[in-house]
């Protein structure tokens, strides 16, 4: 049986099992596979809303993104659908209506030789990566997805009678099945580390070193310290214009800085998150243009780790204090006006 047929066959069996009748999306089930260091975590979609399917978190980092998305969705913190989609990190299997499939997805199912019928019964496999548009699961991920879904099908069926475990249990503890090399397994529980529940706030992101030249840094270090506080944010923006990176479409990101004293937007530039040196240079050029260093820069609390990963080392060397706050009122107002303009006058 070829891998495509195998993948869609297990998708059909999972649909027929209808595990969403018993499990909520936050009833995480962990699978410890013999060839992996960390467990794989699976969430079942469908009991709470109309979208049926499964989210597969490949490790604890993926799971931290899952809880970040859940927290922001529950608190209505996402500024728009773009930010919600661009913030996810997982593999998914969801089921759609036949008329909602595009030609490529329909042809892929047809070529597999596996038949599907019914409402919300046609499988779609998607790879979500932060900052990128959703895309098909890469070919090298297919064997992993088959293994996980096969193990999850038998595990989910076995755990159905224990679904009430989640009603009285703390969210830190989930049901887990541990598989061994010889095919045997044992059932138990897994305690999710506390920082994972904090989402990206608890996720330790590697902080980039200062990548600009020593000459550039010396110029900025000589600047006097000003008085005004600056608001700074790097976030996804709901624009249709995208760039290409490794042949995969990316969401535009906007680096915006506002002088809180004057209310003036002193920087608004589209960036690529991975180009750390370029982002640091843009920030230094802003300092030189303003001819001062701000004593304090306030950052959005939910994105402080992402910003610090790019600019944290540089700001410390320049003795600029970074302070997280719940909301950046000036940037929020400026971006709302900007996006309203783009809605009427698209790029």
N, C-alpha and C positions, 0 to 999 in steps of 0.2 A: 504494500500500500504506500503510495507516495505521500510526502509530508503534507501537501495541500489537502489531499483527501482526508488524511488522518486528522488534520486540524479542524476541518469543517464537520467531520463525523463526531468528534467530541463536543463541538459546539451544539450539534443537534441533540446529543444525549443530555447535555446540560439544560437545554431549553425544555426538554421533555420532563426533566426532574423537577423543574419549577421550585428551586430552593428558596426563591423570594417569598414563597408562601409561609416560610418558617423563620427566616432570618431577616433582620433589619440591616441597613447599610453600615451601621456602626458595630454590628456583631462580627467583629473581625475573627477570622479563623487563620491560624498559623500552620504552616507546613515546613518542617525541617527536612530538607532533602539531603541525602548523604554526600553529595558533591558540592555543597555550599556552606560557607562559614556562618551566615546569618539565615534565619527563617525567611520564608516568603509569606506575605500576608495577603489575604483575599477578602474583599468586601463584596457583598451581594446587593445589587441594585434592583428595585422594583416594588418592594412592599410599601415604601413611603410615597412613591411617585410613579409616573407613567413610563419611565425609562427602565427597561429590563436589561440585566447584564451583570458583569463582574469586573471589578478593578483589581489588578494584580500589582502589588507593591513588591519589588524584587529584593528589598532589604530595608533596614531601619531608616535610611535616608529617604527612600521613597515614602515610607510610612509617615515620616515627619511632614512631608509635603501634603500627604493625605489629610492629616489632622489640621494643617494650616488652612487648607481649602475648606474643610468642614467648619472650622472656627469662624472663618471670614464669611462663609455663606450663612451660617446661623446668625451672625451679628450684623448681617447686611453691610459688611465692610468693603466688599468689592465695588470699585467705582464703576465698573461696566463688565460686560460679558467677556471682553478681550482679556482683561486682567485675570478673570477667573480661569479661562482656558489656558492662558500663557503661564499660569502659576502651577499647573499640574505636572506631576512626574510619576508616570505609571504606564503599564500596558492595560488595554481594556478589550473586553468582548461585550458588545452591546447588540441588541436586536432591533431591527427597523422594519417598517412596512415595505413591501416590494416596490411601491411607487416612489418611495423616498430614496432608493438606491441610485447612485450614479452608474453610468455605463460600465466603468471599470470594475466597480464592486460586484455588479450583477454578473459580468462576464467571468470574474474570478470564481464566484460560487458555481456558476454553470460548468466551468472547466473542471471543477473538483469532482463532478459526478454525484455529489450529494444533493438530494432534493429537499426543498423547504416549502412549506405551505402555511398560510394563516397570517393573522394580524400580529405585528411586532414579533415576527419569527425568523427574520432573515439576518444572519450574523455579519457583524462588521468588526474587524480587528484594527485597533488604533494604538499608535505609540504617541504618548504625550511627553514632551520634554520642555522644561522651563525656557521660555523665550522663543520657542519655535511653534509654527503652525502644526496642528495635529497631522500625522502622516501614517501611512501603512506600516505595520510591524516589519522591521527589517528581516530579511531572509534568515540571517543567523540567529534571530530570536525565536524562530518558529519551533525548533526542537524543544527549547526551554518552555515555551507556552504550552506545547502538547503535554509535556511531562507534568507541569503544574496543574493544568486543567483535568487531566486524567486522575491525578492523585486527589485533587480537590473534589471531584465528582464522588469518588468513593468515601472520602472523608466527610463531605457535607451530608451525604446520605446517612452515614453512621452517626453523625452528631445531631441529626434532626430531633431525635428524642431528648437531646440535652439542650435544645435551643432556649429553654427557660432559664438556663444557667446565667444568661446575660441580664435577666431581669433584676436579679438581686446582687449581682456582682459588680465590683468596681471596674471601671473601664480599663485599668492598668492590667487586668488579668484576662486572658483569652484562652480559648480551647486550642490545643495544638496536637498534631500527630507527627511523630518523629519516625522517619523511614531510615532503614539500615541498608547497607550494600546488598545483603542477601534477600531483600524484598520484604523482610519482616518489619513490623512497626510497633510502636507503643504510643498510647494516648496519655495526655497529661495537660498541663497548663503552662502558659508562658506569661511572664510578667514584663510588660513593655516598659522600658526605661522612662522615668518621669519627664526628661527633657524632650523626648519625642512628642509628648502631648502638647508641648509648647509650640509645635510647628517649627517654622523657620527661626523663631526667636531662640529656641533651644538648640537649633542645629549649628554646630560649630563649622563655619565656613572658613576656608583657608584665606588668610589675609595676604594680599599681594604686597611685595616689597616696593620701595620707591624705585620706579623704573625710568624716570627722567634723568637727565644728566646732572652731575654735581654743579655745573655752571648754572643751569636753570634753577636749581634749588637755592644756590647762593643769592641769585637775584631776588628771589621771593623772600628769603630770610632777612634781607636788608630792609624790606618794607616796614614802615611803622605799623603798630597795632592800632586799628581804628576803634570806633565805639559802637557802631551799628551791628546788630545781630542779623545774620543771614538765614533764610530758609533754603534748604537744599533737598531735592528729591530726584531719584531715578526710577521711573516707572514706565510700564507699557502704555501705549497710547492707541486709541481705537481708530487708526487710520488704515486705509486700504493700501497705501504705498508700502512696499516691503523690499528688502534686499535679499540677495541670495548668498547663502553660506553653506558650502559642502552640498550644494544642489537641494538644500531644504530651505523653505521659506521661513523667515524670521519675523517676529513682530517688531515694529519700530519701538525704540526706547528713547525717552526724552530726559535729558539732564537739564533741570531748571533750577535757577537760583534767583531769589528775590531779596532785596535789601528791605528788612522789616521796618527800618526807620523812614525811608522814603516811599516804600511800597512799589519801587521800580523793579521791573523784571530786568535783571542785569545779565542773565544768560538763559538761553533756550536753544538747545542744540540736540539733534538726533545723534545717537551713539550706538555702537555695538558693544555689548557688555564685556565680551572677552578681550577687547582691545584696551587693556589696562593702561599701557603707556600713553596711548592717545587720549584717554579720559583724564589722566593725571596732567597731561600737558595742557589740555583745554582749561582745566581748573587753575593751573599756574598762570596761564595767559590772562584769565579773568582777574586774578589778584594784581598782576602787573598793570592791567588796564585801569583798575580801580585805584591803584597806587596805595592800597592799604591791605592789611590782613584783618579779617573780622576776629574778635576775641572768641566768639561763640557761633557755631553753626547748629541749628536745630534740624533734626531729621525725623521722618515719619517712623514712629515706634515699630510698626510692623515690617519696615524695610531697613531698619538700622543695620542689620548684619550684612545685607547685600551691598549697601553703600560703603560700609566700613571695609568690606573685603577688597574694594577697589581703591578707596581714598584714605582709609584709616591710618596707615603707616605715614603717608605724606602729611596728613593733618597733624599728627603727633609731632613730627619733626619741626613743623612750623608753629608748634605750640598753640594750635587752634582747638578749642574744646568742642567736642561733639556731644550734643544733648538730645536724647530721644523725647519726643512729645507725641500725644495721641493723634493730633491733627495739625497739619500745616495750613492755616486758614488762608493766607495770601496765595500760596501756590494752588490750593484747591479752587479758589475763585478764578484765578488767572487761567487755569487749564479748562475749567468749565466754559469760560468765554471763548477760549481758543478752539475747543472741540465743537462748540456751537457754530463757530465761523466755518470750520472745515465741513460740517454737515451741509451747509448751504453752498459752500464754494469748494468742492472737493479738489484734491491735488490731481 
